[in-house]
């Protein structure tokens, strides 16, 4: 039966024998306030309830009072609503209906939620503006006409914030909140949050009413108790995993990430886009209902603050939007399994009470904001289950499902290092993508002001700003000081007198980053030393443990590993064991904690992956130095070829090496006086050639891949097989050889002696197939392929004369590579960076270059028949004498391109972009090209 809210209130008045408005001296709503205060202090009485019914038209009359009165902590609106229903049940047995319960409890619960949420905003509740009271009174009268029936009442019980009552209540409160300092948008957002929070109090009331409503609301008490347990489970999760991480101290320094955090800036992937405030943009993406189908991606270089932003923003959502939106922060490096359905992956990643119900993602009371941090840090064994491209597609599909399914409506944000995205050729179409950029001068200054204001920094050297002037700081450090992590390290070391102006001035252009990390390691361990002695045995022990820890983490293929693996590894290193034996029993854990390593009895991980990569590169460097040392008498290598071969497998047979490790390694080697680059290259190239011939994996007596596999399995690492160990070893070595080649080509002394041919030296009469064989060999990897591992390292590579037909280079970096005379028919270069590449006389028939960067590429005499160059950037490219018959150039940028003498018969040229500097001299077949723009026909006088 339908009932107006006014009818229900009048019905209660009659049952309590109360006449309407007998006492007109009591201000509207004041009776409700006095009743709640009285119940709190003296308990429930019939006279108290009569006063409410006699002098109010609803519980919501309190919105006509000053807001400060509503949030007084002594008041319990929920207790008042429960008391009204209980007394009514006693006075009028059998007359209480579902509509009665919902009308009274929804008002009481809404007021209770209002009190909780508005108490978080003192500036709003101190408002004394009464100008909007007439509008509030008008809307209060309107709700009296609202009707409830069995269906609408039931809908309200299960999801209050989507009910007609919530809409009406929100309109009243929004009208009350709007003030000079409270915009309509903010008022509406607050009321939506309050409405979403009302459900918890309704559940609390239903549990409290118990037997009073058991024959009215036909829902088992266990249901309400489980719903309440889920809410408490979410509250506990948020306190432990959202609030606490934002307050964790940094490097044991006595301040939290939040204390020194400043807003970051980002730039959209769209060309010519403006600089964005990252936090504002992300808020807009989350709160804009028109963006519900969009997957949010935030990318950035190492140290730009991706993970920090994820933590800070998750805490902001919890503080300002929960439970309208519930933040869920998942550190992807901790993911243990990944399923074919994202719902199953999320459930396994969240072993909490609220996520274990089958329908936890299809409950309109919960709108989860999933923040998945670190796509690039997924463990190797996870990637074998589902590769990055598949995982991203899965996220995109899930986000679209949330848009189309009315029971869902969740949002997903994922962060990633740039490199992890470069080899994903098919990112989801529903992707909104931005990249965090370096701090500008304004943000840098703002960070330093926050830094100087920290209580722990008072009375210390915090005037680091003066050393950021160009005259005092080398340009290399000037650039790095705009990266949040490195700025933090520099300022902290300067504060603690671990960094002097002279040291800063000596930092070299190419080794500035390793300079910072060298100093940072010393800074972190100094507090644990006697008289700050950096030359003591204790320092050697510290660094030995940290280097071993980094090696163990990298070898595990992820971001953390077991303490057992580290202890076992250290036991096998007698020299390190002897040093550690001289320290106390807790020295191992002290060393890890000192350098920001999170450790417990079972596992450990580094505070930031850059420390792990730097320390691993340090170990790598020491091994490389040993390989270049010679016995004085014989001039033979100190490390024999047999020993070196095993050490290569031991060092590199774990999984994909990171670009950061390679960057650190080259910088570290540059610092080594008189380093023998040529000898190192010759020895590694010899190993590479033997590896290409599968000499090591086919050795029946001393099978190095098998020995390495057994070692990994002893450490509990089981995600690789023997062939995969062999492939990763070879590909990782190839990456380092490519880097050696790039470094040498920039030095006159080295460039003639260090030339690396990944596919073998070009032959005059036959194409080399070595690299194609390697690429096919790499197909044994689960979740990864050659392009995903090596693709970002191919800049400047020499592939002259290689046979690479049908090879996939999609998304790779082949800028300035030499592909002259190579056979690449049907190869994939979609979205590949080939800027400045040499492709003279190469065969690219039917190759895919759509959306590729071909800026300044040299295609002289190249065969591009049937190639797809749609939407490619050919700005300043040289295609003179190239055969482009049947090629698709639709949407391509041809500004300043040179087509002199090229063949374009039957080519597709629709929507191309060209200018007066585009050369069409002696082009053949242009008159029969398809979709040739009219303007170009007129320019070239083609009729």
Secondary structure, 3 states (H helix, E strand, C coil): CCEEHHHHHHHHHHHCCCCCCCCCCCCCCHHHHHHHHHHHHHCCCHHHHHHHHHHCCCHHHHHHCCHHHHCCCCCCHHHHHHHHHHHHHHHCCCCCCHHHHHHHHHHHHHHHHHHHHHCCCHHHHCCCCCCCHHHHHHHHHHHCCCEECHHHHHHHHHCHHHCHHHHHHHHHHHHHHCECCECHHHHHHHHHHHHHHHHHHHHHHHHHHHHHCCCCCCCCHHHHHHHHHHHHHHHHHHHHHHHHHHHCECCCCCCEHHHHCCCCEEEECCCCCCEEEHHHHHHHHHHCHHHCCCEEEEEECCCCCHHHHHHHHHHHHHHHCCCCCEEEEEEHHHCCCCCCCHHHHHHHHCCCHHHCCCCCCCCCCCCEEEEEECHHHCCHHHHCCCCHHHHHHHHHHHHHHHHHCCCCCCEEEEEEEHHHHHCCCCCCCCEEEEEECCCCHHHHHHHHHHHHHCHHHCCCCCCHHHHHCCCCCCHHHHHHCCCHHHHHHHHHHHHCCCCCHHHHHHCCCCCHHHHHHHHHHHHHHHCCCHHHCCCCHHHHHHHHHHHHHHHHHHHCCCCEEEHHHHHHHHHCCHHHHHHHCCCCCCHHHHHHHHCCEEECCCEEEECCHHHHHHHHHHHHHHHHHHHCCECCCCCCECCCHHHHHHHHHHHHCCCCCCHHHHHHHHHHHHCCCCCCHHHHHHHHHHHHHHHHCCCCCCCCCCCHHHHHHHHHHHCCCCCCCHHHHHHHHHHHHHHHHHHHHHHHHCCCCCCCCCCCCCCCCCCCCCCECHHHHHHHHHHHCCCCCHHHHHHHHCCCCECCCEECCCCECCCCECCCCECCCCECCCCECCCCECCCCECCCCECCCCECCCCECCCCECCCCECCCCECCCCECCCCECCCCECCCCECCCCECCCCECCCCECCCCECCCCECCCCCECCCCECHHHCECCCHHHHHHHCCC
